[in-house]
Amino acid sequence: MTAAVLAVQFLSAALRQALDIFDALPERWGLLYCLALSAAASAELGDWPQVVILLGVIDSLSDRIGGRLFPYMQAAIDALAARAE
């Protein structure tokens, strides 16, 4: 296992903890941001089924809260969606 893969796995674990924290808060934009980072980390690990699930959650949460990611983040998510197809 390479150092890059280990780093992404560590980041994924940290993001799971962050998701728990953001889920407990009333502000949902932080949760949306963390989900986007988790989708990118899952893509780096090659876990495309997880990426697809996270993209669906991101889309649903965006609609529910009426919030959107920053344009550069949305572009990255759109690129992930295109790769996942």
Summary of the structure (lengths in Angstrom):
residues: 85
radius of gyration: 12.7
end to end distance: 27.0
largest distance: 40.3
contacts: 224
relative contact order: 0.13
helix: 82%
strand: 0%
